[in-house]
Amino acid sequence: MRHPVTGLALAGAGAALGIAGPFGTVDLLPIVPRIAYWLVTAFATYGAASLSSELMRGWLGGQSPALRIGAMGIATGLAVSLVVLGINLVSFGWWPDLSELPVFLGTLFAISIIVTTVIAFAQRHAASVPPAPAAPAPEAPALLARLPLDKRGALVALSVEDHYTRVRTTRGEELLLMRLSDAIREVGAIPGAQVHRSHWVAFDQVTQARREGDRAILTLTHGAEIPVSRANLPKIKEAGLLPR
């Protein structure tokens, strides 16, 4: 009952019934009271039907689907009938006499059983549809496997230091004895680029980019500044870090 879609659907149904004025209500009530009457009826009958249906579902959990649907339809019809009789008694002071009662109750029970059956089959169909396969988790860059466990965070930058490559992650730094070109091959699909002959950066770890003459300077999340050579300016412009 608290779900926004449920409330919107019931409000729409109540408003439509109020405008149409079925079951003689078009002659009994002006438009505004008529819409109010059908809004109250829609919310009250849906709530009573949902409650009785769920109670029956719990009591008859191990029974056959046909028996469950039939019992839920009867319980729903009884609950809806009592609610509608109460609303009509309060609204119009009307209670059906014995000659009108069979048709009145028969109509409400028929509607309740039809709606209960349709909802039950819709729920069974929804339950039988397999969920969409989850997207595979992105593969961790092979380069991270070379780092100590406590430093395996998101890649920030790679920098040359003599015969070593300094690997910076969001969890620390580590020097690896390997060439920068080999380290870059192991970053996998992480969006980034070699922006200088001595540096590679991950684009999502850049917090600021500024021009300095014919080159640029990138500020990274951990505060370090990485130069961008003139030949590599198009790469960071393409990544949206500098205006084209």
C-alpha positions in Angstrom: 0.0 0.0 0.0 2.9 2.4 0.6 4.5 1.8 -2.8 4.2 4.9 -5.0 3.2 2.9 -8.0 0.4 1.3 -6.1 -0.9 4.6 -4.9 -0.7 6.1 -8.3 -2.5 3.2 -9.9 -5.3 3.3 -7.3 -5.7 7.0 -7.6 -5.9 6.8 -11.3 -8.5 4.0 -11.2 -10.5 5.8 -8.6 -10.5 9.1 -10.6 -11.5 7.2 -13.8 -14.3 5.5 -12.0 -15.4 8.7 -10.5 -15.6 10.4 -13.9 -17.4 7.4 -15.5 -19.8 6.9 -12.6 -20.6 3.2 -12.9 -23.2 1.3 -10.9 -25.6 4.2 -10.9 -23.2 6.6 -9.1 -23.4 9.0 -12.0 -27.0 9.7 -11.0 -26.5 9.7 -7.3 -23.5 12.0 -6.8 -22.1 15.2 -8.4 -18.7 14.9 -10.0 -16.5 15.9 -7.0 -18.2 13.7 -4.3 -18.4 10.9 -6.9 -14.6 11.0 -7.5 -14.1 11.1 -3.7 -16.4 8.1 -3.3 -14.6 6.0 -5.9 -11.1 7.0 -4.5 -12.1 5.8 -1.1 -13.6 2.6 -2.6 -10.5 1.9 -4.7 -8.1 2.2 -1.8 -10.3 0.5 0.8 -11.2 -2.5 -1.4 -7.6 -3.0 -2.6 -6.3 -2.9 0.9 -8.9 -5.4 2.2 -8.4 -7.6 -0.8 -4.6 -7.6 -0.4 -4.8 -8.4 3.3 -7.2 -11.3 2.9 -5.3 -12.7 -0.1 -2.0 -12.7 1.7 -3.6 -14.3 4.8 -5.0 -17.1 2.6 -1.7 -17.5 0.7 0.1 -18.1 4.1 -2.5 -20.6 5.3 -2.6 -22.5 2.0 1.0 -22.4 1.0 1.4 -26.1 0.4 -1.9 -26.5 -1.6 -2.3 -26.8 -5.3 -2.3 -23.5 -7.3 -6.0 -23.9 -8.3 -7.1 -24.4 -4.7 -5.0 -21.4 -3.5 -6.4 -19.1 -6.2 -10.0 -20.3 -5.6 -9.7 -19.8 -1.8 -8.0 -16.4 -2.3 -10.7 -15.3 -4.7 -13.5 -16.2 -2.3 -11.7 -14.6 0.7 -11.1 -11.5 -1.4 -14.7 -11.4 -2.6 -15.9 -11.6 1.0 -13.6 -8.8 2.2 -14.4 -6.5 -0.8 -18.2 -7.1 -0.3 -18.0 -6.2 3.4 -16.0 -3.0 2.5 -18.3 -1.9 -0.3 -21.5 -2.6 1.8 -20.0 -0.5 4.6 -19.0 2.4 2.3 -22.5 2.4 0.7 -24.2 2.3 4.0 -22.2 5.3 5.2 -22.4 7.2 1.9 -26.0 6.6 0.9 -27.6 4.9 3.9 -28.3 2.0 1.5 -28.3 -1.7 2.3 -29.4 -4.2 -0.4 -32.6 -6.1 0.4 -32.7 -9.9 0.1 -33.8 -9.8 -3.6 -30.9 -7.5 -4.5 -28.2 -9.2 -2.4 -27.4 -12.2 -4.7 -26.8 -10.0 -7.7 -24.8 -7.5 -5.7 -22.6 -10.1 -4.0 -22.3 -12.2 -7.2 -21.0 -9.2 -9.1 -18.4 -8.3 -6.4 -17.3 -12.0 -6.0 -17.0 -12.4 -9.8 -14.8 -9.3 -10.1 -12.7 -10.4 -7.1 -12.1 -13.9 -8.4 -11.2 -12.6 -11.9 -8.7 -10.0 -10.5 -7.2 -12.5 -8.1 -6.7 -15.1 -10.8 -5.1 -12.5 -13.2 -2.7 -11.3 -10.5 -1.8 -14.8 -9.4 -0.9 -15.8 -12.9 1.0 -12.6 -13.5 3.1 -13.2 -10.3 3.8 -16.8 -11.3 4.9 -15.7 -14.8 7.2 -13.0 -13.2 8.7 -15.6 -10.8 9.4 -18.0 -13.7 11.3 -15.4 -15.8 15.0 -15.9 -15.1 16.8 -12.8 -13.9 19.0 -11.0 -16.3 22.6 -12.3 -16.0 24.7 -9.9 -13.9 27.4 -8.0 -15.7 30.8 -9.7 -15.1 32.9 -7.9 -12.6 35.7 -5.9 -14.3 39.0 -7.8 -14.2 41.6 -6.4 -11.9 44.7 -5.1 -13.7 47.5 -7.7 -13.9 49.9 -5.0 -12.6 48.1 -5.0 -9.2 49.1 -8.7 -8.6 52.7 -7.5 -8.4 52.0 -5.2 -5.4 51.7 -6.1 -1.7 48.1 -6.8 -0.7 47.9 -3.7 1.4 48.7 -1.5 -1.6 46.3 -3.0 -4.1 44.0 -0.1 -4.7 42.8 1.8 -7.8 45.7 2.7 -10.0 46.6 6.4 -10.0 49.8 6.8 -11.9 53.0 5.1 -13.1 56.4 6.9 -13.2 59.9 6.0 -14.2 62.6 6.0 -11.6 66.0 4.8 -13.0 65.4 1.1 -13.9 62.2 1.0 -11.8 58.6 2.0 -12.2 56.9 3.6 -9.3 53.3 2.4 -9.1 50.9 4.7 -7.3 47.5 3.5 -6.1 44.9 4.9 -3.8 46.4 2.7 -1.1 50.1 3.6 -1.4 53.1 3.3 -3.7 55.5 0.6 -4.7 58.7 0.4 -6.8 58.7 -2.4 -9.3 61.7 -3.6 -11.3 60.2 -3.3 -14.8 60.0 -0.9 -17.7 57.3 1.7 -17.9 56.1 0.2 -21.2 55.7 -3.2 -19.7 53.8 -1.8 -16.7 51.4 0.1 -19.0 50.6 -3.1 -20.9 49.4 -4.6 -17.5 47.0 -1.8 -16.6 44.2 -3.5 -18.5 41.2 -1.6 -19.6 41.6 1.3 -17.1 41.0 4.6 -18.9 44.3 6.4 -18.9 47.3 7.3 -21.1 51.0 7.9 -21.1 51.2 11.6 -20.9 55.0 12.0 -20.8 57.9 9.7 -21.6 58.2 9.1 -17.9 54.6 9.1 -16.7 51.2 7.3 -17.2 48.1 8.5 -15.4 44.6 7.2 -14.8 42.1 9.7 -16.1 39.6 9.2 -13.3 42.3 10.1 -10.7 43.0 13.6 -12.2 41.5 16.3 -10.0 42.9 19.3 -12.0 44.5 20.1 -15.3 46.2 23.4 -16.3 48.2 24.7 -19.2 51.7 25.9 -18.7 53.1 27.3 -22.0 53.2 24.5 -24.6 52.6 21.7 -22.0 50.2 20.9 -19.2 50.3 19.9 -15.5 47.9 17.3 -14.1 47.1 17.2 -10.4 46.3 13.8 -9.1 44.1 12.6 -6.2 47.0 12.0 -3.9 48.3 15.5 -4.6 51.2 14.8 -6.9 51.6 16.8 -10.1 52.4 15.1 -13.4 53.7 17.0 -16.5 52.1 16.5 -19.9 54.5 16.9 -22.8 53.4 18.9 -25.8 53.1 15.8 -28.0 50.7 14.2 -25.5 48.4 17.2 -25.1 45.8 15.7 -27.6 45.4 12.7 -25.4 44.2 14.7 -22.4 42.1 17.0 -24.6 40.4 13.9 -26.0 39.8 12.6 -22.5 38.0 16.0 -21.7 40.6 17.1 -19.2 41.5 20.2 -21.2 39.5 22.2 -23.7 40.1 21.1 -27.3 
